[in-house]
Amino acid sequence: MPTWIFDLDNTLHDAEPYIFPEMNKLMTAYVAQHLGINAAEADALRLHYWQRYGTTLAGLLRHGHVDPEHFLAETHRFPDLARQLRPMQALHATLAQLPGRKILFTNAPEAYAVSVLRGLRVAQLFDGLVAIQHTGMRPKPSHSGYRRLLRRYRLQARDCIMVEDTAANLVTAKRLGMRTVWLGAKTHRNAHVDVAIHRLLDLPRQANRLGWLG
């Protein structure tokens, strides 16, 4: 029986309409305030750190600018979260069709991840959670978080299937021996992607075709 490793944002729900724009604003404001720079400079730095280090937080930590827990708390405040969430089509039914354990693996903080799972009404379908705090603040695609996940849940990589919207995160998964699913509008198979799907609801059918549901 496989263990399914799911990303969160843009995998279980569409974060583009509301969540990501608001998160970017909060991060830009935080960087501007704590580094004493203007909004344009802060936004450019936020984007630069995200592109270079995988998350804005990773860049801030590398350059000694921030207390991580304070940053995470201040930049993941969504008072209207329930109304902002856009679950992927047939999310609950899709997840329920997949046999085996399901683990959430996200670069987001734990409190936010739990709130999103509850807001999507799928928390009960997950057997575990690895958030950024559980990886020593080392975001995907760093190998460190993947290894911690495997140790935390006593998993073998060969028994895991990782489902992600970010191709770079699947490179690490594949190198460790996991099977990989890339989700998104313009995805395609390559050396690090076993299955490419455009809609999450296509996952059970593809998994069955490949014999992953046994």
For each residue, the residues with C-beta under 8 A, 3 or more apart:
1: 99 100 101
2: 99 100 159 160 161 179 212
3: 100 101 102 103 153 155 159 160 161
4: 98 100 101 102 103 160 161 163
5: 103 105 149 160 161 162 163 173 178
6: 11 12 102 103 104 105 126 162 163
7: 10 11 12 104 105 106 162 163 164 165 166 169
8: 11 12 13 104 106 108 113 116 117
9: 12 13 15 19 20 106 108 116 165
10: 7 13 14 15 16 165 166 183 184
11: 6 7 8 88 163 164 165 183 200
12: 6 7 8 9 87 88 91 116 117 120 122 200
13: 8 9 10 19 85 86 87 88 91 116 120
14: 10 17 86 87 88
15: 9 10 18 19 20 23 86
16: 10 19 20 21
17: 14 21 84 86
18: 15 21 22 84 85 86
19: 9 13 15 16 22 23 78 84 85
20: 9 15 16 23 24
21: 16 17 18 24 25
22: 18 19 25 26 78 84
23: 15 19 20 26 27 75 76
24: 20 21 27 28 43 46
25: 21 22 28 29
26: 22 23 29 30 74 75 76 77
27: 23 24 30 31 46 56 75
28: 24 25 31 32 39 42 43 46
29: 25 26 32 33 39 42
30: 26 27 33 34 71 74 75
31: 27 28 34 35 37 42 43 45 46 56 60
32: 28 29 35 36 37 38 39 41 42
33: 29 30 36
34: 30 31 65 66
35: 31 32 42 45 65
36: 32 33
37: 31 32 41 42 45
38: 32 41 42
39: 28 29 32 42 43
40: 43 44
41: 32 37 38 44 45
42: 28 29 31 32 35 37 38 39 45 46
43: 24 28 31 39 40 46 47
44: 40 41 47 48
45: 31 35 37 41 42 48 49 59
46: 24 27 28 31 42 43 49 50 56
47: 43 44 50 51
48: 44 45 51 52 59
49: 45 46 52 53 55 56 57 58 59 60
50: 46 47 53 54 55 56 59
51: 47 48
52: 48 49 59
53: 49 50 56 58 59 62 139
54: 50 58 107 139 140 141 142 168
55: 49 50 58 59 107 132 139
56: 27 31 46 49 50 53 59 60
57: 49 60 61 66 68 71 72 132 137 139
58: 49 53 54 55 61 62 137 138 139
59: 45 48 49 50 52 53 55 56 62 63
60: 31 49 56 57 63 65 66 71
61: 57 58 64 65 66 68 137
62: 53 58 59
63: 59 60
64: 61
65: 34 35 60 61
66: 34 57 60 61 70 71
67: 70 71
68: 57 61 71 72 137
69: 72 73 133
70: 66 67 73 74
71: 30 57 60 66 67 68 74 75
72: 57 68 69 75 76 109 112 132 133
73: 69 70 76 77 109 111
74: 26 30 70 71 77
75: 23 26 27 30 71 72
76: 23 26 72 73 108 109 111 112
77: 26 73 74
78: 19 22 81 84 112 115
79:
80: 83 84
81: 78 84 85 115 116 119
82: 85 119
83: 80
84: 17 18 19 22 78 80 81
85: 13 18 19 81 82 116 119 120
86: 13 14 15 17 18
87: 12 13 14 91 120 122
88: 11 12 13 14 91 94 199 200 201
89: 199 200 201
90: 93 94 200 201
91: 12 13 87 88 94 95 120 122 200
92: 95 96 121 122 125
93: 90 96 97 201
94: 88 90 91 97 98 200 201 203 204
95: 91 92 98 102 122 125
96: 92 93 125
97: 93 94 204
98: 4 94 95 102 203 204 207 213
99: 1 2 213
100: 1 2 3 4
101: 1 3 4 127 128 153
102: 3 4 6 95 98 125 126 127 128
103: 3 4 5 6 126 127 128 129 130 149 153
104: 6 7 8 113 117 126 128 129 130 131
105: 5 6 7 130 140 145 146 149 162
106: 7 8 9 113 129 130 131 132
107: 54 55 132 139 140
108: 8 9 76 112 113 116 131 132
109: 72 73 76 112 113 131 132 133
110: 113 114 129 131 132 133 134
111: 73 76 114 115
112: 72 76 78 108 109 115 116 131
113: 8 104 106 108 109 110 116 117 129 131
114: 110 111 117 118 123 129
115: 78 81 111 112 118 119
116: 8 9 12 13 81 85 108 112 113 119 120
117: 8 12 104 113 114 120 122 123 126 129
118: 114 115 121 123
119: 81 82 85 115 116
120: 12 13 85 87 91 116 117 123
121: 92 118
122: 12 87 91 92 95 117 125 126
123: 114 117 118 120 126
124:
125: 92 95 96 102 122
126: 6 102 103 104 117 122 123 129
127: 101 102 103 153
128: 101 102 103 104 152 153
129: 103 104 106 110 113 114 117 126 134
130: 103 104 105 106 134 135 145 148 149 152
131: 104 106 108 109 110 112 113 134 135
132: 55 57 72 106 107 108 109 110 135 137 139
133: 69 72 109 110 137
134: 110 129 130 131 145 148 149 152
135: 130 131 132 138 139 142 144 145 148 149
136: 144 145 148
137: 57 58 61 68 132 133
138: 58 135 142 144 145
139: 53 54 55 57 58 107 132 135 142 145
140: 54 105 107 145 146 166 168 169 172
141: 54 166 168 169 171 172
142: 54 135 138 139 145 146 172
143: 146 147 172 175 176
144: 135 136 138 147 148
145: 105 130 134 135 136 138 139 140 142 148 149
146: 105 140 142 143 149 150 157 172 173 176
147: 143 144 150 151 176
148: 130 134 135 136 144 145 151 152
149: 5 103 105 130 134 135 145 146 152 153 155
150: 146 147 153 154 155 156 157 160 176
151: 147 148 154
152: 128 130 134 148 149
153: 3 101 103 127 128 149 150
154: 150 151
155: 3 149 150 159 160
156: 150 159 160 177
157: 146 150 160 173 176 177 178
158: 177 178
159: 2 3 155 156
160: 2 3 4 5 150 155 156 157 173 178 179
161: 2 3 4 5 178 179 180 181 207 212
162: 5 6 7 105 169 170 173 178 179 180 181
163: 4 5 6 7 11 181 183 200 203
164: 7 11 167 169 170 173 180 181 182 183
165: 7 9 10 11 182 183 184
166: 7 10 140 141 169 170
167: 164 170 171 182 187 190 192 193
168: 54 140 141 171 172
169: 7 140 141 162 164 166 172 173
170: 162 164 166 167 173 174 180 181 182 192 193
171: 141 167 168 174 175 192
172: 140 141 142 143 146 168 169 175 176
173: 5 146 157 160 162 164 169 170 176 178 180 192
174: 170 171 177 178 180 191 192 193 194
175: 143 171 172 192
176: 143 146 147 150 157 172 173
177: 156 157 158 174
178: 5 157 158 160 161 162 173 174
179: 2 160 161 162 194 195 212
180: 161 162 164 170 173 174 192 193 194 195
181: 161 162 163 164 170 193 194 195 196 197 203 206
182: 164 165 167 170 187 188 189 193 195 196 197
183: 10 11 163 164 165 187 197 198 199 200 203
184: 10 165 187 198
185: 198
186:
187: 167 182 183 184 193 196 197 198
188: 182 193 196
189: 182 193 194 195 196
190: 167 193
191: 174
192: 167 170 171 173 174 175 180
193: 167 170 174 180 181 182 187 188 189 190 196
194: 174 179 180 181 189 210
195: 179 180 181 182 189 206 207 210
196: 181 182 187 188 189 193
197: 181 182 183 187 200 202 203 206
198: 183 184 185 187 202
199: 88 89 183 202
200: 11 12 88 89 90 91 94 163 183 197 203
201: 88 89 90 93 94 204
202: 197 198 199 205 206
203: 94 98 163 181 183 197 200 206 207
204: 94 97 98 201 207 208 213
205: 202 208 209
206: 181 195 197 202 203 209 210
207: 98 161 195 203 204 210 212 213
208: 204 205 211 212 213
209: 205 206
210: 194 195 206 207
211: 208 214
212: 2 161 179 207 208
213: 98 99 204 207 208
214: 211
